[in-house]
């Protein structure tokens, strides 16, 4: 019974994020192209947040990581604590920067893909020849101003990721998360959802499709390995 309640509680942030973003999208009449780009933006900031909080967790637990590293490399026990901490923090910043750069490169590729299949105004940022020639961060800022609720919603629905025992592994979480696989599946099934929504309401198919995709994004939870068995009494 307690485990079932844990699953119910963990879904509350997702329900809240789904409600807010769906209402926002309908009020401002998002197109499917806008939804795709907003999801791209939210995923990018989620990746960056994982890198940031992973690095912060190391800095805040320096003594723990110092003992772990020195237990494996005995020679480092001779290094003064002050020097060791500085070297560790520099290494953390360097690794965080490299990972963030890799994420930017990865999302640049996705951005080029979207600029072909989800082209929208302004074409100088999101057109077929626009995004590939942009500086990457200008389109990001433009999207953030317009679609910040999606970024906020993704953070809210994934609060447990950042709250429960964050560690350096958080930096690499996006590569292992089932949520990323779910987003790829959403892209594949999107045309079928559009067809289904069009059969129901014809001209109003976009709001219906976006609502269904929002539900998949925020309400369909892909459990981690640690979550398996939680629904068992």
ZINORBEL-V732931 format. One record per run of one state. SS is the DSSP state (H for helix, E for strand, - for the rest). FROM is the first residue (numbers start at 1). LEN is the number of residues. Records with the same first field share a line. If there is no record, write none. Layout:
# ZINORBEL-V732931
SS: FROM-LEN / FROM-LEN
This chain:
# ZINORBEL-V732931
-: 1-1 / 28-4 / 61-1 / 73-1 / 79-2 / 118-5 / 127-4 / 134-3 / 158-1 / 164-4 / 177-1 / 219-6 / 228-6
H: 2-26 / 32-29 / 62-11 / 74-5 / 81-37 / 123-4 / 131-3 / 137-21 / 159-5 / 168-9 / 178-41 / 225-3
